[in-house]
Amino acid sequence: MKVRFTCCNCRESFNVDAENFENKSSLVCPNCGSEFPSDKLKILGDAVLKIEQVKKPLFKKGRLADDVPTWTISILDSTGEHY
Ligand SMILES: [Zn+2]
């Protein structure tokens, strides 16, 4: 799972892998250097890791011993929707 960030200062968008949140203490826009609030980053990181804990067990073993999803979930932010 990835989290998509959009910097509203320069409109740059970039993705961060969920597992990278574990040790992340700061996040800056790669284009203009705007910093994401570190206290919010901590809360977001905790939330993302919790979602990952939910998503991981949503698989069962298929006939070929492959992992078959029983559910998939997506988090959609209505303020960031594009049509
Ligand atoms: Zn930016």
PDB file of the backbone (N, CA, C, O) and the ligand in Angstrom, with CONECT records:
HET     ZN  A 101       1
ATOM      1  N   MET A   1       0.840  -1.190   0.000  1.00  0.00           N
ATOM      2  CA  MET A   1       0.000   0.000   0.000  1.00  0.00           C
ATOM      3  C   MET A   1       0.882   1.250   0.000  1.00  0.00           C
ATOM      4  O   MET A   1       1.922   1.313   0.655  1.00  0.00           O
ATOM      5  N   LYS A   2       0.426   2.221  -0.751  1.00  0.00           N
ATOM      6  CA  LYS A   2       1.138   3.493  -0.811  1.00  0.00           C
ATOM      7  C   LYS A   2       0.205   4.613  -0.399  1.00  0.00           C
ATOM      8  O   LYS A   2      -1.008   4.519  -0.588  1.00  0.00           O
ATOM      9  N   VAL A   3       0.763   5.665   0.161  1.00  0.00           N
ATOM     10  CA  VAL A   3      -0.018   6.861   0.467  1.00  0.00           C
ATOM     11  C   VAL A   3       0.433   7.954  -0.499  1.00  0.00           C
ATOM     12  O   VAL A   3       1.626   8.214  -0.652  1.00  0.00           O
ATOM     13  N   ARG A   4      -0.534   8.581  -1.141  1.00  0.00           N
ATOM     14  CA  ARG A   4      -0.226   9.634  -2.103  1.00  0.00           C
ATOM     15  C   ARG A   4      -0.315  10.997  -1.434  1.00  0.00           C
ATOM     16  O   ARG A   4      -1.335  11.340  -0.837  1.00  0.00           O
ATOM     17  N   PHE A   5       0.751  11.766  -1.538  1.00  0.00           N
ATOM     18  CA  PHE A   5       0.788  13.125  -1.002  1.00  0.00           C
ATOM     19  C   PHE A   5       0.744  14.108  -2.155  1.00  0.00           C
ATOM     20  O   PHE A   5       1.377  13.887  -3.187  1.00  0.00           O
ATOM     21  N   THR A   6       0.014  15.171  -1.990  1.00  0.00           N
ATOM     22  CA  THR A   6       0.054  16.267  -2.954  1.00  0.00           C
ATOM     23  C   THR A   6       0.416  17.544  -2.205  1.00  0.00           C
ATOM     24  O   THR A   6      -0.275  17.936  -1.265  1.00  0.00           O
ATOM     25  N   CYS A   7       1.484  18.180  -2.619  1.00  0.00           N
ATOM     26  CA  CYS A   7       1.908  19.445  -2.021  1.00  0.00           C
ATOM     27  C   CYS A   7       1.063  20.558  -2.635  1.00  0.00           C
ATOM     28  O   CYS A   7       1.080  20.762  -3.849  1.00  0.00           O
ATOM     29  N   CYS A   8       0.329  21.270  -1.792  1.00  0.00           N
ATOM     30  CA  CYS A   8      -0.551  22.322  -2.312  1.00  0.00           C
ATOM     31  C   CYS A   8       0.215  23.604  -2.601  1.00  0.00           C
ATOM     32  O   CYS A   8      -0.347  24.547  -3.158  1.00  0.00           O
ATOM     33  N   ASN A   9       1.482  23.653  -2.231  1.00  0.00           N
ATOM     34  CA  ASN A   9       2.323  24.815  -2.530  1.00  0.00           C
ATOM     35  C   ASN A   9       2.744  24.807  -4.001  1.00  0.00           C
ATOM     36  O   ASN A   9       2.763  25.848  -4.657  1.00  0.00           O
ATOM     37  N   CYS A  10       3.090  23.588  -4.521  1.00  0.00           N
ATOM     38  CA  CYS A  10       3.601  23.520  -5.893  1.00  0.00           C
ATOM     39  C   CYS A  10       2.868  22.490  -6.741  1.00  0.00           C
ATOM     40  O   CYS A  10       3.210  22.309  -7.910  1.00  0.00           O
ATOM     41  N   ARG A  11       1.858  21.804  -6.179  1.00  0.00           N
ATOM     42  CA  ARG A  11       1.031  20.805  -6.865  1.00  0.00           C
ATOM     43  C   ARG A  11       1.787  19.516  -7.174  1.00  0.00           C
ATOM     44  O   ARG A  11       1.288  18.687  -7.936  1.00  0.00           O
ATOM     45  N   GLU A  12       2.975  19.325  -6.604  1.00  0.00           N
ATOM     46  CA  GLU A  12       3.719  18.091  -6.797  1.00  0.00           C
ATOM     47  C   GLU A  12       3.013  16.951  -6.061  1.00  0.00           C
ATOM     48  O   GLU A  12       2.589  17.120  -4.917  1.00  0.00           O
ATOM     49  N   SER A  13       2.885  15.783  -6.718  1.00  0.00           N
ATOM     50  CA  SER A  13       2.332  14.596  -6.068  1.00  0.00           C
ATOM     51  C   SER A  13       3.398  13.518  -6.008  1.00  0.00           C
ATOM     52  O   SER A  13       4.183  13.356  -6.942  1.00  0.00           O
ATOM     53  N   PHE A  14       3.423  12.782  -4.904  1.00  0.00           N
ATOM     54  CA  PHE A  14       4.373  11.676  -4.769  1.00  0.00           C
ATOM     55  C   PHE A  14       3.796  10.642  -3.830  1.00  0.00           C
ATOM     56  O   PHE A  14       2.929  10.945  -3.011  1.00  0.00           O
ATOM     57  N   ASN A  15       4.285   9.412  -3.952  1.00  0.00           N
ATOM     58  CA  ASN A  15       3.782   8.296  -3.148  1.00  0.00           C
ATOM     59  C   ASN A  15       4.814   7.868  -2.124  1.00  0.00           C
ATOM     60  O   ASN A  15       6.018   7.932  -2.375  1.00  0.00           O
ATOM     61  N   VAL A  16       4.332   7.428  -0.960  1.00  0.00           N
ATOM     62  CA  VAL A  16       5.207   6.882   0.073  1.00  0.00           C
ATOM     63  C   VAL A  16       4.690   5.488   0.429  1.00  0.00           C
ATOM     64  O   VAL A  16       3.510   5.320   0.736  1.00  0.00           O
ATOM     65  N   ASP A  17       5.575   4.492   0.387  1.00  0.00           N
ATOM     66  CA  ASP A  17       5.203   3.130   0.753  1.00  0.00           C
ATOM     67  C   ASP A  17       4.840   3.048   2.232  1.00  0.00           C
ATOM     68  O   ASP A  17       5.481   3.670   3.079  1.00  0.00           O
ATOM     69  N   ALA A  18       3.796   2.267   2.527  1.00  0.00           N
ATOM     70  CA  ALA A  18       3.321   2.144   3.908  1.00  0.00           C
ATOM     71  C   ALA A  18       4.442   1.726   4.851  1.00  0.00           C
ATOM     72  O   ALA A  18       4.546   2.255   5.957  1.00  0.00           O
ATOM     73  N   GLU A  19       5.291   0.773   4.424  1.00  0.00           N
ATOM     74  CA  GLU A  19       6.336   0.274   5.332  1.00  0.00           C
ATOM     75  C   GLU A  19       7.374   1.350   5.637  1.00  0.00           C
ATOM     76  O   GLU A  19       8.094   1.252   6.631  1.00  0.00           O
ATOM     77  N   ASN A  20       7.456   2.371   4.794  1.00  0.00           N
ATOM     78  CA  ASN A  20       8.426   3.440   5.043  1.00  0.00           C
ATOM     79  C   ASN A  20       7.973   4.404   6.134  1.00  0.00           C
ATOM     80  O   ASN A  20       8.760   5.224   6.606  1.00  0.00           O
ATOM     81  N   PHE A  21       6.700   4.307   6.537  1.00  0.00           N
ATOM     82  CA  PHE A  21       6.205   5.201   7.582  1.00  0.00           C
ATOM     83  C   PHE A  21       6.763   4.843   8.954  1.00  0.00           C
ATOM     84  O   PHE A  21       6.821   5.679   9.856  1.00  0.00           O
ATOM     85  N   GLU A  22       7.178   3.567   9.094  1.00  0.00           N
ATOM     86  CA  GLU A  22       7.587   3.090  10.408  1.00  0.00           C
ATOM     87  C   GLU A  22       8.728   3.919  11.004  1.00  0.00           C
ATOM     88  O   GLU A  22       8.726   4.221  12.198  1.00  0.00           O
ATOM     89  N   ASN A  23       9.692   4.281  10.173  1.00  0.00           N
ATOM     90  CA  ASN A  23      10.863   4.991  10.684  1.00  0.00           C
ATOM     91  C   ASN A  23      10.935   6.436  10.205  1.00  0.00           C
ATOM     92  O   ASN A  23      11.973   7.090  10.311  1.00  0.00           O
ATOM     93  N   LYS A  24       9.819   6.919   9.677  1.00  0.00           N
ATOM     94  CA  LYS A  24       9.837   8.257   9.104  1.00  0.00           C
ATOM     95  C   LYS A  24       9.531   9.304  10.172  1.00  0.00           C
ATOM     96  O   LYS A  24       8.494   9.232  10.832  1.00  0.00           O
ATOM     97  N   SER A  25      10.422  10.269  10.346  1.00  0.00           N
ATOM     98  CA  SER A  25      10.164  11.327  11.329  1.00  0.00           C
ATOM     99  C   SER A  25       9.910  12.657  10.635  1.00  0.00           C
ATOM    100  O   SER A  25       9.431  13.598  11.266  1.00  0.00           O
ATOM    101  N   SER A  26      10.228  12.752   9.330  1.00  0.00           N
ATOM    102  CA  SER A  26       9.933  13.981   8.605  1.00  0.00           C
ATOM    103  C   SER A  26       9.661  13.649   7.148  1.00  0.00           C
ATOM    104  O   SER A  26      10.118  12.634   6.621  1.00  0.00           O
ATOM    105  N   LEU A  27       8.905  14.530   6.516  1.00  0.00           N
ATOM    106  CA  LEU A  27       8.562  14.344   5.112  1.00  0.00           C
ATOM    107  C   LEU A  27       8.529  15.717   4.455  1.00  0.00           C
ATOM    108  O   LEU A  27       7.818  16.612   4.911  1.00  0.00           O
ATOM    109  N   VAL A  28       9.285  15.877   3.402  1.00  0.00           N
ATOM    110  CA  VAL A  28       9.285  17.154   2.691  1.00  0.00           C
ATOM    111  C   VAL A  28       8.950  16.919   1.225  1.00  0.00           C
ATOM    112  O   VAL A  28       9.241  15.863   0.663  1.00  0.00           O
ATOM    113  N   CYS A  29       8.335  17.923   0.624  1.00  0.00           N
ATOM    114  CA  CYS A  29       8.022  17.882  -0.798  1.00  0.00           C
ATOM    115  C   CYS A  29       9.332  17.789  -1.583  1.00  0.00           C
ATOM    116  O   CYS A  29      10.225  18.612  -1.383  1.00  0.00           O
ATOM    117  N   PRO A  30       9.461  16.795  -2.477  1.00  0.00           N
ATOM    118  CA  PRO A  30      10.717  16.661  -3.233  1.00  0.00           C
ATOM    119  C   PRO A  30      10.917  17.788  -4.243  1.00  0.00           C
ATOM    120  O   PRO A  30      12.016  17.974  -4.766  1.00  0.00           O
ATOM    121  N   ASN A  31       9.860  18.529  -4.512  1.00  0.00           N
ATOM    122  CA  ASN A  31       9.965  19.601  -5.512  1.00  0.00           C
ATOM    123  C   ASN A  31      10.312  20.957  -4.895  1.00  0.00           C
ATOM    124  O   ASN A  31      11.218  21.644  -5.367  1.00  0.00           O
ATOM    125  N   CYS A  32       9.579  21.343  -3.821  1.00  0.00           N
ATOM    126  CA  CYS A  32       9.778  22.698  -3.282  1.00  0.00           C
ATOM    127  C   CYS A  32      10.269  22.695  -1.838  1.00  0.00           C
ATOM    128  O   CYS A  32      10.585  23.754  -1.298  1.00  0.00           O
ATOM    129  N   GLY A  33      10.339  21.518  -1.199  1.00  0.00           N
ATOM    130  CA  GLY A  33      10.885  21.441   0.148  1.00  0.00           C
ATOM    131  C   GLY A  33       9.906  21.784   1.261  1.00  0.00           C
ATOM    132  O   GLY A  33      10.308  21.861   2.422  1.00  0.00           O
ATOM    133  N   SER A  34       8.622  21.992   0.937  1.00  0.00           N
ATOM    134  CA  SER A  34       7.625  22.226   1.982  1.00  0.00           C
ATOM    135  C   SER A  34       7.577  21.021   2.913  1.00  0.00           C
ATOM    136  O   SER A  34       7.585  19.876   2.460  1.00  0.00           O
ATOM    137  N   GLU A  35       7.527  21.286   4.218  1.00  0.00           N
ATOM    138  CA  GLU A  35       7.550  20.182   5.171  1.00  0.00           C
ATOM    139  C   GLU A  35       6.146  19.807   5.607  1.00  0.00           C
ATOM    140  O   GLU A  35       5.339  20.673   5.943  1.00  0.00           O
ATOM    141  N   PHE A  36       5.854  18.500   5.600  1.00  0.00           N
ATOM    142  CA  PHE A  36       4.601  17.988   6.138  1.00  0.00           C
ATOM    143  C   PHE A  36       4.713  18.057   7.654  1.00  0.00           C
ATOM    144  O   PHE A  36       5.751  17.685   8.201  1.00  0.00           O
ATOM    145  N   PRO A  37       3.650  18.534   8.370  1.00  0.00           N
ATOM    146  CA  PRO A  37       3.751  18.683   9.835  1.00  0.00           C
ATOM    147  C   PRO A  37       4.135  17.355  10.496  1.00  0.00           C
ATOM    148  O   PRO A  37       3.469  16.340  10.293  1.00  0.00           O
ATOM    149  N   SER A  38       5.215  17.370  11.291  1.00  0.00           N
ATOM    150  CA  SER A  38       5.757  16.116  11.821  1.00  0.00           C
ATOM    151  C   SER A  38       4.799  15.452  12.809  1.00  0.00           C
ATOM    152  O   SER A  38       4.759  14.225  12.900  1.00  0.00           O
ATOM    153  N   ASP A  39       4.014  16.264  13.560  1.00  0.00           N
ATOM    154  CA  ASP A  39       3.067  15.642  14.495  1.00  0.00           C
ATOM    155  C   ASP A  39       1.956  14.922  13.726  1.00  0.00           C
ATOM    156  O   ASP A  39       1.481  13.870  14.153  1.00  0.00           O
ATOM    157  N   LYS A  40       1.546  15.493  12.591  1.00  0.00           N
ATOM    158  CA  LYS A  40       0.530  14.843  11.756  1.00  0.00           C
ATOM    159  C   LYS A  40       1.101  13.603  11.071  1.00  0.00           C
ATOM    160  O   LYS A  40       0.406  12.607  10.869  1.00  0.00           O
ATOM    161  N   LEU A  41       2.387  13.688  10.718  1.00  0.00           N
ATOM    162  CA  LEU A  41       3.039  12.553  10.061  1.00  0.00           C
ATOM    163  C   LEU A  41       3.049  11.336  10.979  1.00  0.00           C
ATOM    164  O   LEU A  41       2.842  10.208  10.531  1.00  0.00           O
ATOM    165  N   LYS A  42       3.291  11.572  12.270  1.00  0.00           N
ATOM    166  CA  LYS A  42       3.311  10.484  13.252  1.00  0.00           C
ATOM    167  C   LYS A  42       1.930   9.828  13.340  1.00  0.00           C
ATOM    168  O   LYS A  42       1.820   8.602  13.347  1.00  0.00           O
ATOM    169  N   ILE A  43       0.878  10.651  13.407  1.00  0.00           N
ATOM    170  CA  ILE A  43      -0.486  10.119  13.489  1.00  0.00           C
ATOM    171  C   ILE A  43      -0.819   9.343  12.218  1.00  0.00           C
ATOM    172  O   ILE A  43      -1.384   8.251  12.272  1.00  0.00           O
ATOM    173  N   LEU A  44      -0.461   9.925  11.075  1.00  0.00           N
ATOM    174  CA  LEU A  44      -0.726   9.263   9.797  1.00  0.00           C
ATOM    175  C   LEU A  44       0.017   7.933   9.711  1.00  0.00           C
ATOM    176  O   LEU A  44      -0.536   6.928   9.266  1.00  0.00           O
ATOM    177  N   GLY A  45       1.285   7.941  10.146  1.00  0.00           N
ATOM    178  CA  GLY A  45       2.085   6.721  10.111  1.00  0.00           C
ATOM    179  C   GLY A  45       1.457   5.612  10.943  1.00  0.00           C
ATOM    180  O   GLY A  45       1.381   4.464  10.505  1.00  0.00           O
ATOM    181  N   ASP A  46       1.003   5.966  12.158  1.00  0.00           N
ATOM    182  CA  ASP A  46       0.347   4.979  13.022  1.00  0.00           C
ATOM    183  C   ASP A  46      -0.899   4.427  12.343  1.00  0.00           C
ATOM    184  O   ASP A  46      -1.154   3.224  12.379  1.00  0.00           O
ATOM    185  N   ALA A  47      -1.680   5.325  11.716  1.00  0.00           N
ATOM    186  CA  ALA A  47      -2.919   4.917  11.055  1.00  0.00           C
ATOM    187  C   ALA A  47      -2.623   3.994   9.872  1.00  0.00           C
ATOM    188  O   ALA A  47      -3.291   2.978   9.686  1.00  0.00           O
ATOM    189  N   VAL A  48      -1.613   4.358   9.075  1.00  0.00           N
ATOM    190  CA  VAL A  48      -1.268   3.559   7.901  1.00  0.00           C
ATOM    191  C   VAL A  48      -0.815   2.162   8.319  1.00  0.00           C
ATOM    192  O   VAL A  48      -1.189   1.166   7.700  1.00  0.00           O
ATOM    193  N   LEU A  49      -0.006   2.101   9.378  1.00  0.00           N
ATOM    194  CA  LEU A  49       0.475   0.793   9.826  1.00  0.00           C
ATOM    195  C   LEU A  49      -0.679  -0.056  10.365  1.00  0.00           C
ATOM    196  O   LEU A  49      -0.675  -1.277  10.212  1.00  0.00           O
ATOM    197  N   LYS A  50      -1.662   0.586  10.992  1.00  0.00           N
ATOM    198  CA  LYS A  50      -2.844  -0.144  11.469  1.00  0.00           C
ATOM    199  C   LYS A  50      -3.652  -0.687  10.286  1.00  0.00           C
ATOM    200  O   LYS A  50      -4.129  -1.822  10.321  1.00  0.00           O
ATOM    201  N   ILE A  51      -3.800   0.128   9.246  1.00  0.00           N
ATOM    202  CA  ILE A  51      -4.529  -0.337   8.056  1.00  0.00           C
ATOM    203  C   ILE A  51      -3.799  -1.532   7.439  1.00  0.00           C
ATOM    204  O   ILE A  51      -4.436  -2.494   7.009  1.00  0.00           O
ATOM    205  N   GLU A  52      -2.466  -1.473   7.395  1.00  0.00           N
ATOM    206  CA  GLU A  52      -1.683  -2.580   6.867  1.00  0.00           C
ATOM    207  C   GLU A  52      -1.929  -3.858   7.664  1.00  0.00           C
ATOM    208  O   GLU A  52      -2.000  -4.947   7.096  1.00  0.00           O
ATOM    209  N   GLN A  53      -2.060  -3.716   8.994  1.00  0.00           N
ATOM    210  CA  GLN A  53      -2.333  -4.889   9.839  1.00  0.00           C
ATOM    211  C   GLN A  53      -3.671  -5.523   9.490  1.00  0.00           C
ATOM    212  O   GLN A  53      -3.841  -6.738   9.598  1.00  0.00           O
ATOM    213  N   VAL A  54      -4.629  -4.684   9.068  1.00  0.00           N
ATOM    214  CA  VAL A  54      -5.946  -5.195   8.686  1.00  0.00           C
ATOM    215  C   VAL A  54      -5.882  -5.847   7.314  1.00  0.00           C
ATOM    216  O   VAL A  54      -6.500  -6.888   7.089  1.00  0.00           O
ATOM    217  N   LYS A  55      -5.143  -5.244   6.401  1.00  0.00           N
ATOM    218  CA  LYS A  55      -5.122  -5.718   5.020  1.00  0.00           C
ATOM    219  C   LYS A  55      -4.385  -7.053   4.871  1.00  0.00           C
ATOM    220  O   LYS A  55      -4.782  -7.899   4.070  1.00  0.00           O
ATOM    221  N   LYS A  56      -3.326  -7.234   5.636  1.00  0.00           N
ATOM    222  CA  LYS A  56      -2.486  -8.425   5.444  1.00  0.00           C
ATOM    223  C   LYS A  56      -3.236  -9.748   5.617  1.00  0.00           C
ATOM    224  O   LYS A  56      -3.043 -10.660   4.813  1.00  0.00           O
ATOM    225  N   PRO A  57      -4.104  -9.884   6.663  1.00  0.00           N
ATOM    226  CA  PRO A  57      -4.769 -11.190   6.815  1.00  0.00           C
ATOM    227  C   PRO A  57      -5.953 -11.409   5.884  1.00  0.00           C
ATOM    228  O   PRO A  57      -6.618 -12.439   5.991  1.00  0.00           O
ATOM    229  N   LEU A  58      -6.240 -10.488   4.984  1.00  0.00           N
ATOM    230  CA  LEU A  58      -7.419 -10.620   4.130  1.00  0.00           C
ATOM    231  C   LEU A  58      -7.133 -11.509   2.912  1.00  0.00           C
ATOM    232  O   LEU A  58      -7.542 -11.203   1.792  1.00  0.00           O
ATOM    233  N   PHE A  59      -6.419 -12.621   3.161  1.00  0.00           N
ATOM    234  CA  PHE A  59      -6.101 -13.548   2.085  1.00  0.00           C
ATOM    235  C   PHE A  59      -6.358 -14.965   2.564  1.00  0.00           C
ATOM    236  O   PHE A  59      -6.227 -15.262   3.751  1.00  0.00           O
ATOM    237  N   LYS A  60      -6.721 -15.834   1.640  1.00  0.00           N
ATOM    238  CA  LYS A  60      -6.802 -17.253   1.948  1.00  0.00           C
ATOM    239  C   LYS A  60      -5.963 -17.995   0.918  1.00  0.00           C
ATOM    240  O   LYS A  60      -5.654 -17.461  -0.147  1.00  0.00           O
ATOM    241  N   LYS A  61      -5.596 -19.235   1.245  1.00  0.00           N
ATOM    242  CA  LYS A  61      -4.796 -20.028   0.320  1.00  0.00           C
ATOM    243  C   LYS A  61      -5.676 -20.520  -0.825  1.00  0.00           C
ATOM    244  O   LYS A  61      -6.717 -21.133  -0.592  1.00  0.00           O
ATOM    245  N   GLY A  62      -5.260 -20.253  -2.055  1.00  0.00           N
ATOM    246  CA  GLY A  62      -5.996 -20.731  -3.217  1.00  0.00           C
ATOM    247  C   GLY A  62      -5.640 -22.182  -3.534  1.00  0.00           C
ATOM    248  O   GLY A  62      -4.839 -22.795  -2.828  1.00  0.00           O
ATOM    249  N   ARG A  63      -6.239 -22.735  -4.604  1.00  0.00           N
ATOM    250  CA  ARG A  63      -6.000 -24.134  -4.975  1.00  0.00           C
ATOM    251  C   ARG A  63      -4.550 -24.378  -5.356  1.00  0.00           C
ATOM    252  O   ARG A  63      -4.045 -25.490  -5.201  1.00  0.00           O
ATOM    253  N   LEU A  64      -3.880 -23.354  -5.849  1.00  0.00           N
ATOM    254  CA  LEU A  64      -2.487 -23.511  -6.247  1.00  0.00           C
ATOM    255  C   LEU A  64      -1.554 -22.978  -5.154  1.00  0.00           C
ATOM    256  O   LEU A  64      -0.407 -22.618  -5.417  1.00  0.00           O
ATOM    257  N   ALA A  65      -2.078 -22.938  -3.918  1.00  0.00           N
ATOM    258  CA  ALA A  65      -1.324 -22.437  -2.766  1.00  0.00           C
ATOM    259  C   ALA A  65      -0.920 -20.988  -2.948  1.00  0.00           C
ATOM    260  O   ALA A  65       0.021 -20.502  -2.320  1.00  0.00           O
ATOM    261  N   ASP A  66      -1.649 -20.310  -3.818  1.00  0.00           N
ATOM    262  CA  ASP A  66      -1.396 -18.887  -3.993  1.00  0.00           C
ATOM    263  C   ASP A  66      -2.262 -18.109  -3.000  1.00  0.00           C
ATOM    264  O   ASP A  66      -3.211 -18.657  -2.439  1.00  0.00           O
ATOM    265  N   ASP A  67      -1.944 -16.866  -2.788  1.00  0.00           N
ATOM    266  CA  ASP A  67      -2.725 -16.028  -1.878  1.00  0.00           C
ATOM    267  C   ASP A  67      -3.878 -15.377  -2.637  1.00  0.00           C
ATOM    268  O   ASP A  67      -3.672 -14.584  -3.556  1.00  0.00           O
ATOM    269  N   VAL A  68      -5.095 -15.734  -2.230  1.00  0.00           N
ATOM    270  CA  VAL A  68      -6.290 -15.207  -2.881  1.00  0.00           C
ATOM    271  C   VAL A  68      -6.933 -14.195  -1.937  1.00  0.00           C
ATOM    272  O   VAL A  68      -7.205 -14.519  -0.781  1.00  0.00           O
ATOM    273  N   PRO A  69      -7.178 -12.985  -2.408  1.00  0.00           N
ATOM    274  CA  PRO A  69      -7.787 -11.998  -1.516  1.00  0.00           C
ATOM    275  C   PRO A  69      -9.233 -12.347  -1.189  1.00  0.00           C
ATOM    276  O   PRO A  69     -10.001 -12.742  -2.067  1.00  0.00           O
ATOM    277  N   THR A  70      -9.599 -12.197   0.089  1.00  0.00           N
ATOM    278  CA  THR A  70     -10.990 -12.382   0.485  1.00  0.00           C
ATOM    279  C   THR A  70     -11.708 -11.036   0.513  1.00  0.00           C
ATOM    280  O   THR A  70     -12.919 -10.959   0.301  1.00  0.00           O
ATOM    281  N   TRP A  71     -10.955  -9.995   0.774  1.00  0.00           N
ATOM    282  CA  TRP A  71     -11.458  -8.627   0.735  1.00  0.00           C
ATOM    283  C   TRP A  71     -10.316  -7.739   0.279  1.00  0.00           C
ATOM    284  O   TRP A  71      -9.150  -8.033   0.545  1.00  0.00           O
ATOM    285  N   THR A  72     -10.639  -6.676  -0.392  1.00  0.00           N
ATOM    286  CA  THR A  72      -9.666  -5.614  -0.591  1.00  0.00           C
ATOM    287  C   THR A  72     -10.317  -4.313  -0.130  1.00  0.00           C
ATOM    288  O   THR A  72     -11.524  -4.122  -0.279  1.00  0.00           O
ATOM    289  N   ILE A  73      -9.521  -3.444   0.416  1.00  0.00           N
ATOM    290  CA  ILE A  73     -10.047  -2.153   0.859  1.00  0.00           C
ATOM    291  C   ILE A  73      -9.185  -1.035   0.282  1.00  0.00           C
ATOM    292  O   ILE A  73      -7.979  -1.194   0.090  1.00  0.00           O
ATOM    293  N   SER A  74      -9.820   0.081   0.013  1.00  0.00           N
ATOM    294  CA  SER A  74      -9.119   1.270  -0.455  1.00  0.00           C
ATOM    295  C   SER A  74      -9.608   2.454   0.352  1.00  0.00           C
ATOM    296  O   SER A  74     -10.794   2.557   0.663  1.00  0.00           O
ATOM    297  N   ILE A  75      -8.706   3.334   0.687  1.00  0.00           N
ATOM    298  CA  ILE A  75      -9.075   4.547   1.401  1.00  0.00           C
ATOM    299  C   ILE A  75      -9.134   5.686   0.379  1.00  0.00           C
ATOM    300  O   ILE A  75      -8.130   5.998  -0.262  1.00  0.00           O
ATOM    301  N   LEU A  76     -10.271   6.288   0.235  1.00  0.00           N
ATOM    302  CA  LEU A  76     -10.425   7.377  -0.720  1.00  0.00           C
ATOM    303  C   LEU A  76     -10.692   8.668   0.021  1.00  0.00           C
ATOM    304  O   LEU A  76     -11.545   8.726   0.907  1.00  0.00           O
ATOM    305  N   ASP A  77      -9.969   9.684  -0.342  1.00  0.00           N
ATOM    306  CA  ASP A  77     -10.151  10.980   0.284  1.00  0.00           C
ATOM    307  C   ASP A  77     -11.005  11.841  -0.635  1.00  0.00           C
ATOM    308  O   ASP A  77     -10.583  12.184  -1.740  1.00  0.00           O
ATOM    309  N   SER A  78     -12.201  12.190  -0.183  1.00  0.00           N
ATOM    310  CA  SER A  78     -13.137  12.886  -1.067  1.00  0.00           C
ATOM    311  C   SER A  78     -12.647  14.291  -1.430  1.00  0.00           C
ATOM    312  O   SER A  78     -13.046  14.845  -2.454  1.00  0.00           O
ATOM    313  N   THR A  79     -11.769  14.873  -0.575  1.00  0.00           N
ATOM    314  CA  THR A  79     -11.293  16.217  -0.900  1.00  0.00           C
ATOM    315  C   THR A  79     -10.279  16.187  -2.044  1.00  0.00           C
ATOM    316  O   THR A  79     -10.011  17.217  -2.664  1.00  0.00           O
ATOM    317  N   GLY A  80      -9.718  15.011  -2.324  1.00  0.00           N
ATOM    318  CA  GLY A  80      -8.693  14.924  -3.364  1.00  0.00           C
ATOM    319  C   GLY A  80      -9.172  14.270  -4.639  1.00  0.00           C
ATOM    320  O   GLY A  80      -8.364  13.926  -5.501  1.00  0.00           O
ATOM    321  N   GLU A  81     -10.488  14.091  -4.774  1.00  0.00           N
ATOM    322  CA  GLU A  81     -11.004  13.387  -5.954  1.00  0.00           C
ATOM    323  C   GLU A  81     -10.926  14.250  -7.204  1.00  0.00           C
ATOM    324  O   GLU A  81     -11.215  15.446  -7.189  1.00  0.00           O
ATOM    325  N   HIS A  82     -10.527  13.601  -8.276  1.00  0.00           N
ATOM    326  CA  HIS A  82     -10.478  14.283  -9.577  1.00  0.00           C
ATOM    327  C   HIS A  82     -11.441  13.589 -10.525  1.00  0.00           C
ATOM    328  O   HIS A  82     -11.567  12.364 -10.511  1.00  0.00           O
ATOM    329  N   TYR A  83     -12.098  14.355 -11.322  1.00  0.00           N
ATOM    330  CA  TYR A  83     -13.059  13.762 -12.266  1.00  0.00           C
ATOM    331  C   TYR A  83     -12.594  13.997 -13.707  1.00  0.00           C
ATOM    332  O   TYR A  83     -13.265  13.575 -14.649  1.00  0.00           O
TER     333      TYR A  83
HETATM  334 ZN    ZN A 101       5.907  21.340  -3.122  1.00  0.00          ZN2+
END
